[in-house]
């Protein structure tokens, strides 16, 4: 089967990426979609458990580090204080002397220390402790690296499988789904949304685990060191959340305006790029530039406000963090002076307070990202849940050596249940015949072809191929014997020969060249520097519209199908080329059944049978001369187009 080749979509511009990352206004089922998204990690539960284990070990070691550093500070402080005391005096005697001198605070502090009068810093113990600190931090980093690597493997594997599921789903969806969805919407779900899911999972899963474990671990250590200081540190948490929420609410409308304006600017650029020739023809460059400047100015204003307002969160959090630092330092100093806490404990607590605010900010910052990722997951799941085409029935034996006899037997079809389109349509096409289907727009011409290709299934009657109901033959096998050329030319970025060779597996250069000659591609290809090896760009802009159409026709010729379908295939070529193509087709269609859908009736004069359709029914059928003589709908259509006899063209 010859299928239209789809070019890869153009790269996404900044506007589209921003729009794709925009948090949704409303989710239909946030909890259900999140649960389903996490459920896709179930096959990798052992690896996820390993990620959690690595995270626990890494966080535990990271939390242990400040405590060990506090102990090192205590060793240094104790040694300094002990060196200042008179040698030969016990600590108890030194404490009593301080109390006798009225230095109660100093006495309480000395009583809480393990200082030995006259003995300085124990550098041996300090070295061992610092070695443990270094080892703890090295191991914490090592486990964090292992966690990050394993997280990347798990998340990318899960998203890779999600992409496979989406690709497989797209192949099972009926044509009606694509007819009812904008192409950009389907592409966005298959590409942008899956990429957003991957980014969300990658950035939030490991970080969320680490942040939550850090909050729990640090909070536990803070309470263990000093419940009073822990309460003081926790007082600033609600204030931080309140300020972040307040600023976020003010920034959110500005971000919405930024995303909306970016979308309008991007849409304007795409329109002007796609229609740049039209803009120049009508001299609208100045108006286009003014519209661009207007959108660009609005984008600047909204982006500036959004970034400025959201940028206030960081300095506000720094102010609260510094305020918390001052409170902890003052109260901690008083506790050290009173002998309730050691200097090392206060130092460790200050580090913990710094560590405590950071994961809180990270968790708050991940909320929008999670919401955006779940929104994309919901959109992808909607695609995966879309109704599929009817399952394949038990296969009937395919006719040996397909001859191409097509029969529509009392066929009925409707796109919508309450709107009939084709009712009780019957006709028969013998092998090798060329059948033209004509009629006004909406008559059902293309629908007939879609039913024949099994893009849609009939709602009544049946269609047979060599006497076998095609509904009992797998769709792929039906389409293997059909070649189709559409009005819209689909080429990909490759050489002309490679585009033609797409019509058959393992096509030889000789076969490609023969197909090019049959479709008269070689005529213009010889004028190109590299001939059939000329590389077409993604838009095919280095060849004309008619030349692109000839390439797609050559692709169909190379496939040598039993049934050839041409849907307005010659609409982009000139009259002389039309006649050449018709003569080439007359040779190539020997033994093949051909269906031609045409609005230009001059292209179907030589058809064996012409079917005239109106409102889903055949109102006339016969040869060109017979229908002209009948002076019916066909004759009126032919006269309306001011048809003129086809010119003779020398072969």
Secondary structure as a PSIPRED ss2 file (coil, helix, strand):
# PSIPRED VFORMAT (PSIPRED V4.0)

   1 X C   1.000  0.000  0.000
   2 X E   0.000  0.000  1.000
   3 X C   1.000  0.000  0.000
   4 X C   1.000  0.000  0.000
   5 X C   1.000  0.000  0.000
   6 X C   1.000  0.000  0.000
   7 X C   1.000  0.000  0.000
   8 X C   1.000  0.000  0.000
   9 X C   1.000  0.000  0.000
  10 X C   1.000  0.000  0.000
  11 X C   1.000  0.000  0.000
  12 X C   1.000  0.000  0.000
  13 X C   1.000  0.000  0.000
  14 X H   0.000  1.000  0.000
  15 X H   0.000  1.000  0.000
  16 X H   0.000  1.000  0.000
  17 X H   0.000  1.000  0.000
  18 X H   0.000  1.000  0.000
  19 X H   0.000  1.000  0.000
  20 X H   0.000  1.000  0.000
  21 X C   1.000  0.000  0.000
  22 X C   1.000  0.000  0.000
  23 X C   1.000  0.000  0.000
  24 X C   1.000  0.000  0.000
  25 X C   1.000  0.000  0.000
  26 X C   1.000  0.000  0.000
  27 X C   1.000  0.000  0.000
  28 X C   1.000  0.000  0.000
  29 X C   1.000  0.000  0.000
  30 X H   0.000  1.000  0.000
  31 X H   0.000  1.000  0.000
  32 X H   0.000  1.000  0.000
  33 X H   0.000  1.000  0.000
  34 X H   0.000  1.000  0.000
  35 X H   0.000  1.000  0.000
  36 X H   0.000  1.000  0.000
  37 X H   0.000  1.000  0.000
  38 X H   0.000  1.000  0.000
  39 X H   0.000  1.000  0.000
  40 X C   1.000  0.000  0.000
  41 X C   1.000  0.000  0.000
  42 X H   0.000  1.000  0.000
  43 X H   0.000  1.000  0.000
  44 X H   0.000  1.000  0.000
  45 X H   0.000  1.000  0.000
  46 X H   0.000  1.000  0.000
  47 X H   0.000  1.000  0.000
  48 X H   0.000  1.000  0.000
  49 X H   0.000  1.000  0.000
  50 X H   0.000  1.000  0.000
  51 X H   0.000  1.000  0.000
  52 X H   0.000  1.000  0.000
  53 X H   0.000  1.000  0.000
  54 X H   0.000  1.000  0.000
  55 X H   0.000  1.000  0.000
  56 X H   0.000  1.000  0.000
  57 X H   0.000  1.000  0.000
  58 X H   0.000  1.000  0.000
  59 X H   0.000  1.000  0.000
  60 X H   0.000  1.000  0.000
  61 X H   0.000  1.000  0.000
  62 X H   0.000  1.000  0.000
  63 X H   0.000  1.000  0.000
  64 X H   0.000  1.000  0.000
  65 X H   0.000  1.000  0.000
  66 X H   0.000  1.000  0.000
  67 X H   0.000  1.000  0.000
  68 X H   0.000  1.000  0.000
  69 X H   0.000  1.000  0.000
  70 X H   0.000  1.000  0.000
  71 X H   0.000  1.000  0.000
  72 X H   0.000  1.000  0.000
  73 X H   0.000  1.000  0.000
  74 X H   0.000  1.000  0.000
  75 X H   0.000  1.000  0.000
  76 X H   0.000  1.000  0.000
  77 X H   0.000  1.000  0.000
  78 X H   0.000  1.000  0.000
  79 X H   0.000  1.000  0.000
  80 X H   0.000  1.000  0.000
  81 X H   0.000  1.000  0.000
  82 X H   0.000  1.000  0.000
  83 X H   0.000  1.000  0.000
  84 X H   0.000  1.000  0.000
  85 X C   1.000  0.000  0.000
  86 X C   1.000  0.000  0.000
  87 X C   1.000  0.000  0.000
  88 X C   1.000  0.000  0.000
  89 X C   1.000  0.000  0.000
  90 X C   1.000  0.000  0.000
  91 X H   0.000  1.000  0.000
  92 X H   0.000  1.000  0.000
  93 X H   0.000  1.000  0.000
  94 X H   0.000  1.000  0.000
  95 X H   0.000  1.000  0.000
  96 X H   0.000  1.000  0.000
  97 X H   0.000  1.000  0.000
  98 X H   0.000  1.000  0.000
  99 X H   0.000  1.000  0.000
 100 X H   0.000  1.000  0.000
 101 X C   1.000  0.000  0.000
 102 X C   1.000  0.000  0.000
 103 X C   1.000  0.000  0.000
 104 X H   0.000  1.000  0.000
 105 X H   0.000  1.000  0.000
 106 X H   0.000  1.000  0.000
 107 X H   0.000  1.000  0.000
 108 X H   0.000  1.000  0.000
 109 X H   0.000  1.000  0.000
 110 X H   0.000  1.000  0.000
 111 X H   0.000  1.000  0.000
 112 X H   0.000  1.000  0.000
 113 X C   1.000  0.000  0.000
 114 X C   1.000  0.000  0.000
 115 X C   1.000  0.000  0.000
 116 X C   1.000  0.000  0.000
 117 X C   1.000  0.000  0.000
 118 X C   1.000  0.000  0.000
 119 X C   1.000  0.000  0.000
 120 X C   1.000  0.000  0.000
 121 X C   1.000  0.000  0.000
 122 X C   1.000  0.000  0.000
 123 X H   0.000  1.000  0.000
 124 X H   0.000  1.000  0.000
 125 X H   0.000  1.000  0.000
 126 X H   0.000  1.000  0.000
 127 X H   0.000  1.000  0.000
 128 X H   0.000  1.000  0.000
 129 X H   0.000  1.000  0.000
 130 X H   0.000  1.000  0.000
 131 X H   0.000  1.000  0.000
 132 X H   0.000  1.000  0.000
 133 X H   0.000  1.000  0.000
 134 X H   0.000  1.000  0.000
 135 X H   0.000  1.000  0.000
 136 X H   0.000  1.000  0.000
 137 X H   0.000  1.000  0.000
 138 X H   0.000  1.000  0.000
 139 X H   0.000  1.000  0.000
 140 X H   0.000  1.000  0.000
 141 X H   0.000  1.000  0.000
 142 X H   0.000  1.000  0.000
 143 X H   0.000  1.000  0.000
 144 X H   0.000  1.000  0.000
 145 X H   0.000  1.000  0.000
 146 X H   0.000  1.000  0.000
 147 X H   0.000  1.000  0.000
 148 X H   0.000  1.000  0.000
 149 X H   0.000  1.000  0.000
 150 X H   0.000  1.000  0.000
 151 X H   0.000  1.000  0.000
 152 X H   0.000  1.000  0.000
 153 X H   0.000  1.000  0.000
 154 X H   0.000  1.000  0.000
 155 X H   0.000  1.000  0.000
 156 X H   0.000  1.000  0.000
 157 X H   0.000  1.000  0.000
 158 X H   0.000  1.000  0.000
 159 X H   0.000  1.000  0.000
 160 X H   0.000  1.000  0.000
 161 X H   0.000  1.000  0.000
 162 X H   0.000  1.000  0.000
 163 X H   0.000  1.000  0.000
 164 X H   0.000  1.000  0.000
 165 X H   0.000  1.000  0.000
 166 X H   0.000  1.000  0.000
 167 X H   0.000  1.000  0.000
 168 X H   0.000  1.000  0.000
 169 X H   0.000  1.000  0.000
 170 X H   0.000  1.000  0.000
 171 X H   0.000  1.000  0.000
 172 X H   0.000  1.000  0.000
 173 X E   0.000  0.000  1.000
 174 X C   1.000  0.000  0.000
 175 X H   0.000  1.000  0.000
 176 X H   0.000  1.000  0.000
 177 X H   0.000  1.000  0.000
 178 X H   0.000  1.000  0.000
 179 X H   0.000  1.000  0.000
 180 X C   1.000  0.000  0.000
 181 X C   1.000  0.000  0.000
 182 X C   1.000  0.000  0.000
 183 X H   0.000  1.000  0.000
 184 X H   0.000  1.000  0.000
 185 X H   0.000  1.000  0.000
 186 X H   0.000  1.000  0.000
 187 X H   0.000  1.000  0.000
 188 X H   0.000  1.000  0.000
 189 X H   0.000  1.000  0.000
 190 X H   0.000  1.000  0.000
 191 X H   0.000  1.000  0.000
 192 X H   0.000  1.000  0.000
 193 X H   0.000  1.000  0.000
 194 X H   0.000  1.000  0.000
 195 X H   0.000  1.000  0.000
 196 X H   0.000  1.000  0.000
 197 X H   0.000  1.000  0.000
 198 X H   0.000  1.000  0.000
 199 X H   0.000  1.000  0.000
 200 X H   0.000  1.000  0.000
 201 X H   0.000  1.000  0.000
 202 X H   0.000  1.000  0.000
 203 X H   0.000  1.000  0.000
 204 X H   0.000  1.000  0.000
 205 X H   0.000  1.000  0.000
 206 X H   0.000  1.000  0.000
 207 X H   0.000  1.000  0.000
 208 X H   0.000  1.000  0.000
 209 X H   0.000  1.000  0.000
 210 X H   0.000  1.000  0.000
 211 X H   0.000  1.000  0.000
 212 X H   0.000  1.000  0.000
 213 X H   0.000  1.000  0.000
 214 X H   0.000  1.000  0.000
 215 X H   0.000  1.000  0.000
 216 X H   0.000  1.000  0.000
 217 X H   0.000  1.000  0.000
 218 X H   0.000  1.000  0.000
 219 X H   0.000  1.000  0.000
 220 X H   0.000  1.000  0.000
 221 X H   0.000  1.000  0.000
 222 X H   0.000  1.000  0.000
 223 X H   0.000  1.000  0.000
 224 X H   0.000  1.000  0.000
 225 X H   0.000  1.000  0.000
 226 X C   1.000  0.000  0.000
 227 X H   0.000  1.000  0.000
 228 X H   0.000  1.000  0.000
 229 X H   0.000  1.000  0.000
 230 X H   0.000  1.000  0.000
 231 X H   0.000  1.000  0.000
 232 X H   0.000  1.000  0.000
 233 X H   0.000  1.000  0.000
 234 X H   0.000  1.000  0.000
 235 X H   0.000  1.000  0.000
 236 X H   0.000  1.000  0.000
 237 X H   0.000  1.000  0.000
 238 X H   0.000  1.000  0.000
 239 X H   0.000  1.000  0.000
 240 X H   0.000  1.000  0.000
 241 X H   0.000  1.000  0.000
 242 X H   0.000  1.000  0.000
 243 X H   0.000  1.000  0.000
 244 X H   0.000  1.000  0.000
 245 X H   0.000  1.000  0.000
 246 X H   0.000  1.000  0.000
 247 X H   0.000  1.000  0.000
 248 X H   0.000  1.000  0.000
 249 X H   0.000  1.000  0.000
 250 X H   0.000  1.000  0.000
 251 X H   0.000  1.000  0.000
 252 X H   0.000  1.000  0.000
 253 X H   0.000  1.000  0.000
 254 X H   0.000  1.000  0.000
 255 X H   0.000  1.000  0.000
 256 X H   0.000  1.000  0.000
 257 X H   0.000  1.000  0.000
 258 X H   0.000  1.000  0.000
 259 X H   0.000  1.000  0.000
 260 X H   0.000  1.000  0.000
 261 X H   0.000  1.000  0.000
 262 X H   0.000  1.000  0.000
 263 X H   0.000  1.000  0.000
 264 X H   0.000  1.000  0.000
 265 X H   0.000  1.000  0.000
 266 X H   0.000  1.000  0.000
 267 X H   0.000  1.000  0.000
 268 X H   0.000  1.000  0.000
 269 X H   0.000  1.000  0.000
 270 X H   0.000  1.000  0.000
 271 X H   0.000  1.000  0.000
 272 X H   0.000  1.000  0.000
 273 X H   0.000  1.000  0.000
 274 X H   0.000  1.000  0.000
 275 X C   1.000  0.000  0.000
 276 X H   0.000  1.000  0.000
 277 X H   0.000  1.000  0.000
 278 X H   0.000  1.000  0.000
 279 X H   0.000  1.000  0.000
 280 X H   0.000  1.000  0.000
 281 X H   0.000  1.000  0.000
 282 X C   1.000  0.000  0.000
 283 X C   1.000  0.000  0.000
 284 X C   1.000  0.000  0.000
 285 X H   0.000  1.000  0.000
 286 X H   0.000  1.000  0.000
 287 X H   0.000  1.000  0.000
 288 X H   0.000  1.000  0.000
 289 X H   0.000  1.000  0.000
 290 X H   0.000  1.000  0.000
 291 X H   0.000  1.000  0.000
 292 X H   0.000  1.000  0.000
 293 X H   0.000  1.000  0.000
 294 X H   0.000  1.000  0.000
 295 X H   0.000  1.000  0.000
 296 X H   0.000  1.000  0.000
 297 X H   0.000  1.000  0.000
 298 X H   0.000  1.000  0.000
 299 X H   0.000  1.000  0.000
 300 X H   0.000  1.000  0.000
 301 X H   0.000  1.000  0.000
 302 X H   0.000  1.000  0.000
 303 X H   0.000  1.000  0.000
 304 X H   0.000  1.000  0.000
 305 X H   0.000  1.000  0.000
 306 X H   0.000  1.000  0.000
 307 X H   0.000  1.000  0.000
 308 X H   0.000  1.000  0.000
 309 X H   0.000  1.000  0.000
 310 X H   0.000  1.000  0.000
 311 X H   0.000  1.000  0.000
 312 X H   0.000  1.000  0.000
 313 X H   0.000  1.000  0.000
 314 X H   0.000  1.000  0.000
 315 X H   0.000  1.000  0.000
 316 X H   0.000  1.000  0.000
 317 X H   0.000  1.000  0.000
 318 X H   0.000  1.000  0.000
 319 X H   0.000  1.000  0.000
 320 X H   0.000  1.000  0.000
 321 X H   0.000  1.000  0.000
 322 X H   0.000  1.000  0.000
 323 X H   0.000  1.000  0.000
 324 X H   0.000  1.000  0.000
 325 X H   0.000  1.000  0.000
 326 X H   0.000  1.000  0.000
 327 X H   0.000  1.000  0.000
 328 X H   0.000  1.000  0.000
 329 X H   0.000  1.000  0.000
 330 X H   0.000  1.000  0.000
 331 X H   0.000  1.000  0.000
 332 X H   0.000  1.000  0.000
 333 X H   0.000  1.000  0.000
 334 X H   0.000  1.000  0.000
 335 X H   0.000  1.000  0.000
 336 X H   0.000  1.000  0.000
 337 X H   0.000  1.000  0.000
 338 X C   1.000  0.000  0.000
 339 X C   1.000  0.000  0.000
 340 X C   1.000  0.000  0.000
 341 X C   1.000  0.000  0.000
 342 X C   1.000  0.000  0.000
 343 X H   0.000  1.000  0.000
 344 X H   0.000  1.000  0.000
 345 X H   0.000  1.000  0.000
 346 X H   0.000  1.000  0.000
 347 X H   0.000  1.000  0.000
 348 X H   0.000  1.000  0.000
 349 X H   0.000  1.000  0.000
 350 X H   0.000  1.000  0.000
 351 X H   0.000  1.000  0.000
 352 X H   0.000  1.000  0.000
 353 X H   0.000  1.000  0.000
 354 X H   0.000  1.000  0.000
 355 X H   0.000  1.000  0.000
 356 X H   0.000  1.000  0.000
 357 X H   0.000  1.000  0.000
 358 X H   0.000  1.000  0.000
 359 X H   0.000  1.000  0.000
 360 X H   0.000  1.000  0.000
 361 X H   0.000  1.000  0.000
 362 X H   0.000  1.000  0.000
 363 X H   0.000  1.000  0.000
 364 X H   0.000  1.000  0.000
 365 X H   0.000  1.000  0.000
 366 X H   0.000  1.000  0.000
 367 X H   0.000  1.000  0.000
 368 X H   0.000  1.000  0.000
 369 X H   0.000  1.000  0.000
 370 X H   0.000  1.000  0.000
 371 X H   0.000  1.000  0.000
 372 X H   0.000  1.000  0.000
 373 X H   0.000  1.000  0.000
 374 X H   0.000  1.000  0.000
 375 X H   0.000  1.000  0.000
 376 X H   0.000  1.000  0.000
 377 X H   0.000  1.000  0.000
 378 X H   0.000  1.000  0.000
 379 X H   0.000  1.000  0.000
 380 X H   0.000  1.000  0.000
 381 X H   0.000  1.000  0.000
 382 X H   0.000  1.000  0.000
 383 X H   0.000  1.000  0.000
 384 X H   0.000  1.000  0.000
 385 X C   1.000  0.000  0.000
 386 X C   1.000  0.000  0.000
 387 X C   1.000  0.000  0.000
 388 X E   0.000  0.000  1.000
 389 X C   1.000  0.000  0.000
 390 X C   1.000  0.000  0.000
 391 X C   1.000  0.000  0.000
 392 X C   1.000  0.000  0.000
 393 X C   1.000  0.000  0.000
 394 X C   1.000  0.000  0.000
 395 X C   1.000  0.000  0.000
 396 X C   1.000  0.000  0.000
 397 X C   1.000  0.000  0.000
 398 X C   1.000  0.000  0.000
 399 X C   1.000  0.000  0.000
 400 X C   1.000  0.000  0.000
 401 X C   1.000  0.000  0.000
 402 X C   1.000  0.000  0.000
 403 X C   1.000  0.000  0.000
 404 X C   1.000  0.000  0.000
 405 X C   1.000  0.000  0.000
 406 X E   0.000  0.000  1.000
 407 X E   0.000  0.000  1.000
 408 X E   0.000  0.000  1.000
 409 X E   0.000  0.000  1.000
 410 X E   0.000  0.000  1.000
 411 X E   0.000  0.000  1.000
 412 X E   0.000  0.000  1.000
 413 X E   0.000  0.000  1.000
 414 X C   1.000  0.000  0.000
 415 X C   1.000  0.000  0.000
 416 X E   0.000  0.000  1.000
 417 X C   1.000  0.000  0.000
 418 X C   1.000  0.000  0.000
 419 X E   0.000  0.000  1.000
 420 X C   1.000  0.000  0.000
 421 X C   1.000  0.000  0.000
 422 X E   0.000  0.000  1.000
 423 X E   0.000  0.000  1.000
 424 X E   0.000  0.000  1.000
 425 X E   0.000  0.000  1.000
 426 X E   0.000  0.000  1.000
 427 X E   0.000  0.000  1.000
 428 X E   0.000  0.000  1.000
 429 X E   0.000  0.000  1.000
 430 X C   1.000  0.000  0.000
 431 X C   1.000  0.000  0.000
 432 X C   1.000  0.000  0.000
 433 X C   1.000  0.000  0.000
 434 X E   0.000  0.000  1.000
 435 X E   0.000  0.000  1.000
 436 X E   0.000  0.000  1.000
 437 X E   0.000  0.000  1.000
 438 X E   0.000  0.000  1.000
 439 X E   0.000  0.000  1.000
 440 X C   1.000  0.000  0.000
 441 X C   1.000  0.000  0.000
 442 X C   1.000  0.000  0.000
 443 X C   1.000  0.000  0.000
 444 X C   1.000  0.000  0.000
 445 X H   0.000  1.000  0.000
 446 X H   0.000  1.000  0.000
 447 X H   0.000  1.000  0.000
 448 X H   0.000  1.000  0.000
 449 X H   0.000  1.000  0.000
 450 X H   0.000  1.000  0.000
 451 X H   0.000  1.000  0.000
 452 X H   0.000  1.000  0.000
 453 X C   1.000  0.000  0.000
 454 X C   1.000  0.000  0.000
 455 X C   1.000  0.000  0.000
 456 X C   1.000  0.000  0.000
 457 X C   1.000  0.000  0.000
 458 X C   1.000  0.000  0.000
 459 X C   1.000  0.000  0.000
 460 X E   0.000  0.000  1.000
 461 X E   0.000  0.000  1.000
 462 X E   0.000  0.000  1.000
 463 X E   0.000  0.000  1.000
 464 X E   0.000  0.000  1.000
 465 X E   0.000  0.000  1.000
 466 X C   1.000  0.000  0.000
 467 X C   1.000  0.000  0.000
 468 X E   0.000  0.000  1.000
 469 X E   0.000  0.000  1.000
 470 X H   0.000  1.000  0.000
 471 X H   0.000  1.000  0.000
 472 X H   0.000  1.000  0.000
 473 X C   1.000  0.000  0.000
 474 X C   1.000  0.000  0.000
 475 X H   0.000  1.000  0.000
 476 X H   0.000  1.000  0.000
 477 X H   0.000  1.000  0.000
 478 X H   0.000  1.000  0.000
 479 X H   0.000  1.000  0.000
 480 X H   0.000  1.000  0.000
 481 X C   1.000  0.000  0.000
 482 X E   0.000  0.000  1.000
 483 X E   0.000  0.000  1.000
 484 X E   0.000  0.000  1.000
 485 X E   0.000  0.000  1.000
 486 X C   1.000  0.000  0.000
 487 X C   1.000  0.000  0.000
 488 X C   1.000  0.000  0.000
 489 X C   1.000  0.000  0.000
 490 X C   1.000  0.000  0.000
 491 X C   1.000  0.000  0.000
 492 X C   1.000  0.000  0.000
 493 X C   1.000  0.000  0.000
 494 X C   1.000  0.000  0.000
 495 X E   0.000  0.000  1.000
 496 X H   0.000  1.000  0.000
 497 X H   0.000  1.000  0.000
 498 X H   0.000  1.000  0.000
 499 X H   0.000  1.000  0.000
 500 X H   0.000  1.000  0.000
 501 X H   0.000  1.000  0.000
 502 X C   1.000  0.000  0.000
 503 X C   1.000  0.000  0.000
 504 X C   1.000  0.000  0.000
 505 X C   1.000  0.000  0.000
 506 X C   1.000  0.000  0.000
 507 X C   1.000  0.000  0.000
 508 X C   1.000  0.000  0.000
 509 X H   0.000  1.000  0.000
 510 X H   0.000  1.000  0.000
 511 X H   0.000  1.000  0.000
 512 X H   0.000  1.000  0.000
 513 X H   0.000  1.000  0.000
 514 X H   0.000  1.000  0.000
 515 X H   0.000  1.000  0.000
 516 X H   0.000  1.000  0.000
 517 X H   0.000  1.000  0.000
 518 X H   0.000  1.000  0.000
 519 X C   1.000  0.000  0.000
 520 X C   1.000  0.000  0.000
 521 X H   0.000  1.000  0.000
 522 X H   0.000  1.000  0.000
 523 X H   0.000  1.000  0.000
 524 X H   0.000  1.000  0.000
 525 X H   0.000  1.000  0.000
 526 X C   1.000  0.000  0.000
 527 X C   1.000  0.000  0.000
 528 X C   1.000  0.000  0.000
 529 X C   1.000  0.000  0.000
 530 X C   1.000  0.000  0.000
 531 X H   0.000  1.000  0.000
 532 X H   0.000  1.000  0.000
 533 X H   0.000  1.000  0.000
 534 X C   1.000  0.000  0.000
 535 X E   0.000  0.000  1.000
 536 X C   1.000  0.000  0.000
 537 X C   1.000  0.000  0.000
 538 X C   1.000  0.000  0.000
 539 X C   1.000  0.000  0.000
 540 X C   1.000  0.000  0.000
 541 X C   1.000  0.000  0.000
 542 X C   1.000  0.000  0.000
 543 X C   1.000  0.000  0.000
 544 X C   1.000  0.000  0.000
 545 X H   0.000  1.000  0.000
 546 X H   0.000  1.000  0.000
 547 X H   0.000  1.000  0.000
 548 X H   0.000  1.000  0.000
 549 X H   0.000  1.000  0.000
 550 X H   0.000  1.000  0.000
 551 X H   0.000  1.000  0.000
 552 X H   0.000  1.000  0.000
 553 X H   0.000  1.000  0.000
 554 X H   0.000  1.000  0.000
 555 X H   0.000  1.000  0.000
 556 X H   0.000  1.000  0.000
 557 X H   0.000  1.000  0.000
 558 X H   0.000  1.000  0.000
 559 X H   0.000  1.000  0.000
 560 X C   1.000  0.000  0.000
 561 X C   1.000  0.000  0.000
 562 X C   1.000  0.000  0.000
 563 X E   0.000  0.000  1.000
 564 X E   0.000  0.000  1.000
 565 X E   0.000  0.000  1.000
 566 X E   0.000  0.000  1.000
 567 X E   0.000  0.000  1.000
 568 X C   1.000  0.000  0.000
 569 X C   1.000  0.000  0.000
 570 X C   1.000  0.000  0.000
 571 X C   1.000  0.000  0.000
 572 X C   1.000  0.000  0.000
 573 X C   1.000  0.000  0.000
 574 X C   1.000  0.000  0.000
 575 X H   0.000  1.000  0.000
 576 X H   0.000  1.000  0.000
 577 X H   0.000  1.000  0.000
 578 X H   0.000  1.000  0.000
 579 X H   0.000  1.000  0.000
 580 X H   0.000  1.000  0.000
 581 X H   0.000  1.000  0.000
 582 X H   0.000  1.000  0.000
 583 X H   0.000  1.000  0.000
 584 X H   0.000  1.000  0.000
 585 X H   0.000  1.000  0.000
 586 X H   0.000  1.000  0.000
 587 X H   0.000  1.000  0.000
 588 X H   0.000  1.000  0.000
 589 X C   1.000  0.000  0.000
 590 X C   1.000  0.000  0.000
 591 X C   1.000  0.000  0.000
 592 X C   1.000  0.000  0.000
 593 X E   0.000  0.000  1.000
 594 X E   0.000  0.000  1.000
 595 X E   0.000  0.000  1.000
 596 X E   0.000  0.000  1.000
 597 X E   0.000  0.000  1.000
 598 X C   1.000  0.000  0.000
 599 X C   1.000  0.000  0.000
 600 X C   1.000  0.000  0.000
 601 X H   0.000  1.000  0.000
 602 X H   0.000  1.000  0.000
 603 X H   0.000  1.000  0.000
 604 X H   0.000  1.000  0.000
 605 X C   1.000  0.000  0.000
 606 X C   1.000  0.000  0.000
 607 X C   1.000  0.000  0.000
 608 X C   1.000  0.000  0.000
 609 X E   0.000  0.000  1.000
 610 X E   0.000  0.000  1.000
 611 X E   0.000  0.000  1.000
 612 X E   0.000  0.000  1.000
 613 X E   0.000  0.000  1.000
 614 X E   0.000  0.000  1.000
 615 X C   1.000  0.000  0.000
 616 X C   1.000  0.000  0.000
 617 X E   0.000  0.000  1.000
 618 X E   0.000  0.000  1.000
 619 X E   0.000  0.000  1.000
 620 X E   0.000  0.000  1.000
 621 X E   0.000  0.000  1.000
 622 X E   0.000  0.000  1.000
 623 X C   1.000  0.000  0.000
 624 X H   0.000  1.000  0.000
 625 X H   0.000  1.000  0.000
 626 X H   0.000  1.000  0.000
 627 X H   0.000  1.000  0.000
 628 X H   0.000  1.000  0.000
 629 X H   0.000  1.000  0.000
 630 X H   0.000  1.000  0.000
 631 X C   1.000  0.000  0.000
 632 X C   1.000  0.000  0.000
 633 X H   0.000  1.000  0.000
 634 X H   0.000  1.000  0.000
 635 X H   0.000  1.000  0.000
 636 X H   0.000  1.000  0.000
 637 X H   0.000  1.000  0.000
 638 X H   0.000  1.000  0.000
 639 X H   0.000  1.000  0.000
 640 X H   0.000  1.000  0.000
 641 X C   1.000  0.000  0.000
 642 X C   1.000  0.000  0.000
 643 X C   1.000  0.000  0.000
 644 X C   1.000  0.000  0.000
 645 X C   1.000  0.000  0.000
 646 X C   1.000  0.000  0.000
 647 X C   1.000  0.000  0.000
 648 X C   1.000  0.000  0.000
 649 X C   1.000  0.000  0.000
 650 X C   1.000  0.000  0.000
 651 X C   1.000  0.000  0.000
